[in-house]
């Protein structure tokens, strides 16, 4: 099903490119001219003579001029500027000119095969007016379609640029928040255990390198993000005496890509809300991948004291919710729960 959808999307994109992109303009014009020439010149009656052929060439020239005049002057200068009455006036004027040219050319063509000439009545002029309307409608439809595609493309590009700008702002808000926590951790550990300061700074350097450079990509490997979380939790474990953590992975994670820094906020909150200086605390993180769905869960123990506030607010959680709405609209589920022994977050992403 996915393969068929991708093939259909590719064909649609290819067709839109052929109809709208500038690099294919010459081919579109040549195709149109060839089609109109085929309509006018392929059917040749046995008694056609030079005057009849001349009539065909004049009709061909008039139709081509009408088509392009409407497409490149009348529509941009009148319709797109909401000058509808002026456009209608031009249409009536051109129709009159077209009928006049047709009448003059028919009167120029001499009767053949003993006929006394063809009378010029409404039934003779109706096909010409009908062809005029078809040609005008076709050129208008093509130009309006191209304009619609161009406007849709501009709107899409603006929306994409807006979303990218907002995402960058959200990530920039998360970065200082995360860095401040890490520097506080480094300060505590440097005072508490100077001999471990070098190891701490190396781990902190790895964390910042990932956050500053690797996370600048639109997508990162899920395994890289998990390694980042592991480094973060190891750093936390280094500075706390009674803290443990566990990261479990289920399914085939290799090659799976996600947006960067989606999970660190939940893990940070889990660490913060499990903080207990005198009693054991732990954080358990689980990743599972099945059928293009990533399932993430993070749970932490509650501190021994009674102040057990559910973790609902905070800049980090607000930002990550907004990022999920932008990056995975309608493709994610986020549930936070306050359980008897701890807090739990469950996030599923459909890739």
C-alpha positions in Angstrom: 0.0 0.0 0.0 2.8 2.4 0.9 4.6 1.6 -2.3 1.5 2.3 -4.4 0.9 5.6 -2.5 4.5 6.7 -3.1 4.2 5.8 -6.8 1.0 7.7 -7.1 2.5 10.7 -5.4 5.5 10.6 -7.7 3.3 10.5 -10.8 1.2 13.4 -9.4 4.3 15.5 -8.6 5.7 14.7 -12.1 2.5 15.8 -13.8 2.4 19.0 -11.8 6.0 19.7 -12.7 5.2 19.2 -16.4 2.3 21.6 -16.1 3.7 24.3 -14.0 7.6 24.5 -14.0 9.4 27.0 -16.2 11.9 24.4 -17.5 9.0 22.6 -19.3 7.4 25.7 -20.7 8.7 25.3 -24.2 7.4 21.7 -24.4 4.0 22.8 -23.2 3.8 25.5 -25.9 5.0 23.2 -28.6 2.5 20.6 -27.6 -0.3 23.1 -27.6 0.6 24.4 -31.1 1.0 20.9 -32.5 -2.5 20.0 -31.1 -4.2 23.1 -32.6 -2.4 22.5 -35.9 -3.6 18.9 -35.9 -7.2 19.9 -35.4 -7.1 22.5 -38.2 -5.0 20.8 -40.8 -5.4 17.0 -40.6 -8.9 17.0 -42.1 -8.6 18.0 -45.7 -11.5 17.9 -48.0 -11.0 16.7 -51.7 -12.0 20.1 -53.1 -9.7 22.1 -50.9 -7.7 24.7 -52.8 -5.3 27.5 -52.0 -7.9 29.9 -50.7 -9.2 27.2 -48.3 -5.8 26.5 -47.0 -5.1 30.2 -46.6 -8.3 30.3 -44.5 -7.0 27.6 -42.3 -3.7 29.3 -41.7 -5.4 32.6 -40.9 -7.7 30.8 -38.5 -4.7 29.0 -36.9 -2.9 32.4 -36.4 -5.9 34.1 -35.0 -6.6 31.2 -32.5 -3.0 31.1 -31.3 -2.9 34.9 -30.8 -6.2 34.7 -28.9 -5.0 31.9 -26.7 -1.8 33.6 -25.6 -3.3 37.1 -25.4 -5.8 35.9 -23.0 -3.3 33.9 -21.0 -0.5 36.4 -20.7 -2.3 39.8 -20.8 -6.0 39.6 -20.2 -5.9 37.3 -17.2 -2.9 38.9 -15.4 -3.9 42.5 -16.1 -7.7 42.2 -15.7 -9.0 39.1 -13.9 -6.1 38.9 -11.3 -6.7 42.6 -10.6 -10.5 42.1 -10.2 -11.3 44.2 -13.3 -14.1 41.8 -14.4 -16.1 44.3 -16.5 -13.0 45.3 -18.5 -12.3 41.6 -19.1 -15.8 41.0 -20.3 -15.5 44.0 -22.6 -12.3 42.6 -24.1 -13.8 39.2 -24.6 -16.7 40.7 -26.5 -14.3 42.9 -28.6 -12.1 39.9 -29.5 -15.2 37.8 -30.3 -16.3 40.6 -32.7 -12.9 40.8 -34.3 -12.7 37.0 -34.7 -16.1 36.9 -36.4 -15.2 39.8 -38.6 -11.9 38.2 -39.8 -13.8 34.9 -40.4 -16.5 36.7 -42.5 -13.9 38.6 -44.6 -11.9 35.4 -45.2 -15.0 33.5 -46.2 -16.0 36.2 -48.6 -12.5 36.1 -50.1 -12.8 32.4 -50.8 -14.3 31.9 -54.3 -17.1 29.4 -54.8 -16.0 26.1 -56.3 -17.6 23.2 -58.1 -20.4 25.3 -59.5 -21.8 26.4 -56.1 -23.1 29.9 -55.9 -21.3 30.6 -52.7 -22.3 29.9 -49.1 -24.7 32.2 -47.4 -23.4 33.8 -44.2 -25.9 33.2 -41.4 -26.0 32.4 -37.7 -25.5 28.7 -38.2 -22.3 29.5 -40.0 -21.0 31.8 -37.3 -22.0 29.6 -34.3 -19.1 27.1 -34.7 -16.6 30.0 -34.8 -18.1 31.5 -31.6 -18.1 28.1 -30.0 -14.4 27.5 -30.9 -13.7 31.0 -29.6 -15.3 30.2 -26.2 -13.6 26.8 -25.9 -10.2 28.3 -26.7 -10.7 31.2 -24.2 -11.9 28.8 -21.5 -9.0 26.4 -22.1 -6.4 29.2 -21.8 -8.1 30.6 -18.7 -8.3 27.2 -17.1 -4.6 26.5 -17.7 -3.5 29.9 -16.4 -5.8 29.7 -13.3 -4.6 26.2 -12.6 -0.9 27.3 -12.8 -1.7 30.2 -10.6 -3.5 28.0 -8.1 -0.5 25.6 -7.9 1.9 28.5 -7.5 -0.1 30.1 -4.7 -0.5 26.7 -3.0 3.3 26.2 -3.3 4.0 29.6 -1.8 1.6 29.0 1.1 3.2 25.6 1.7 6.7 27.1 1.7 5.6 29.9 4.1 4.0 27.4 6.4 7.1 25.2 6.3 9.3 28.3 7.0 7.1 29.3 9.9 7.1 25.8 11.4 10.9 25.6 11.0 11.3 29.0 12.7 9.0 28.0 15.5 10.7 24.7 16.0 14.1 26.4 16.2 12.8 28.8 18.8 11.4 25.9 20.8 14.8 24.0 20.6 16.6 27.2 21.6 14.4 27.5 24.6 15.1 23.9 25.6 18.9 24.2 25.1 19.6 26.8 27.8 17.3 25.0 30.2 19.1 21.8 29.7 22.5 23.4 29.8 21.8 25.2 33.1 20.8 21.8 34.7 24.0 20.2 33.5 26.2 23.1 34.7 24.6 22.8 38.1 25.3 19.1 38.1 28.9 19.8 37.2 29.3 22.3 39.9 27.9 19.9 42.6 30.1 17.0 41.5 33.2 19.1 41.2 32.9 20.2 44.8 31.8 16.8 46.0 34.3 14.6 44.0 37.1 16.5 42.3 38.7 13.3 41.1 35.7 12.7 38.9 35.6 16.2 37.4 37.5 15.2 34.3 35.1 12.3 33.5 32.2 14.6 34.1 33.4 17.2 31.8 34.0 14.7 29.0 30.5 13.4 29.3 29.1 16.9 29.4 31.1 17.7 26.3 29.6 14.7 24.5 26.1 15.8 25.6 26.6 19.3 24.4 28.2 18.2 21.1 25.1 16.1 20.3 22.7 18.9 21.3 24.5 21.6 19.4 25.5 19.7 16.2 23.8 16.4 15.8 20.4 17.6 16.9 20.5 20.4 14.3 19.3 17.8 11.7 15.7 17.3 11.0 16.0 13.6 11.8 18.4 11.6 13.9 18.9 7.9 14.5 16.8 6.7 17.4 19.8 4.8 18.6 21.8 8.0 18.8 19.1 9.7 20.8 19.0 6.7 23.2 22.8 6.9 23.6 22.3 10.6 24.4 19.8 9.8 27.1 22.1 7.1 28.5 25.0 9.6 28.8 22.6 12.1 30.5 21.5 9.4 33.0 25.0 8.3 33.7 26.0 11.9 34.4 23.1 12.1 36.9 24.1 8.8 38.4 27.6 10.1 39.0 26.4 12.9 41.1 23.8 11.1 43.1 24.4 8.3 45.7 21.1 6.5 45.6 20.1 6.8 42.0 19.8 4.0 39.4 18.4 3.8 35.9 17.5 1.3 33.3 17.1 1.7 29.5 15.3 -1.2 27.7 14.9 -1.6 24.0 12.5 -3.8 22.2 12.2 -4.6 18.5 14.5 -3.6 15.6 15.7 0.0 16.3 18.5 0.1 13.7 17.8 2.6 11.0 14.8 4.1 12.7 14.9 7.9 12.5 13.0 10.4 14.7 13.1 14.2 15.4 15.9 15.0 17.8 15.6 15.8 21.5 12.0 14.7 21.8 12.6 12.3 24.8 15.1 14.2 26.9 12.5 16.5 28.4 10.5 13.5 29.8 13.7 11.9 31.2 14.8 15.3 32.7 11.4 15.6 34.4 11.6 12.0 35.6 15.0 12.6 37.1 13.8 15.8 38.8 10.7 14.3 40.2 12.5 11.2 41.5 15.1 13.3 43.5 15.5 11.9 47.0 18.7 12.6 48.9 18.2 9.9 51.6 16.3 7.1 49.8 16.8 5.1 46.7 15.3 6.5 43.5 15.2 5.2 39.9 14.2 6.0 36.4 13.2 3.3 33.9 13.1 4.1 30.1 11.7 1.7 27.5 11.8 2.0 23.7 9.9 -0.3 21.4 9.6 -0.3 17.6 6.9 -2.3 15.7 5.2 -1.6 12.4 6.6 1.9 12.0 5.4 2.9 15.5 7.8 4.0 18.2 6.6 3.4 21.7 8.4 5.3 24.5 7.7 5.1 28.2 9.5 6.7 31.1 8.6 6.1 34.7 10.3 7.2 37.9 9.9 6.5 41.6 8.5 9.2 43.8 10.5 10.7 46.6 9.9 9.4 50.1 8.5 12.7 51.5 4.8 13.5 51.0 5.0 16.4 48.6 4.0 14.4 45.5 3.0 16.9 42.8 2.0 15.6 39.5 4.4 16.9 36.8 2.1 18.7 34.4 3.5 22.1 33.6 6.9 23.5 32.9 8.5 25.1 30.0 10.1 21.8 28.8 6.9 19.8 28.6 5.0 22.7 27.0 7.6 23.0 24.3 7.8 19.3 23.6 4.0 19.1 23.3 4.1 21.9 20.8 6.9 20.3 18.8 4.9 17.0 18.7 1.9 18.9 17.3 4.1 20.4 14.6 6.2 17.4 13.7 3.7 14.6 14.1 0.3 16.1 13.7 -2.3 13.4 14.3 0.5 10.8 14.5 1.3 10.8 18.2 -0.2 9.9 21.5 1.1 11.4 24.8 -0.2 10.2 28.2 1.1 11.2 31.6 -0.1 9.4 34.7 0.4 9.6 38.5 0.6 6.1 39.7 0.9 4.7 43.2 4.7 4.3 43.2 5.7 6.9 40.7 5.1 9.1 37.6 4.8 7.6 34.1 4.9 9.0 30.6 3.8 7.1 27.5 4.5 8.4 24.1 3.8 6.7 20.7 4.9 8.1 17.4 3.7 6.8 14.0 6.5 7.3 11.5 
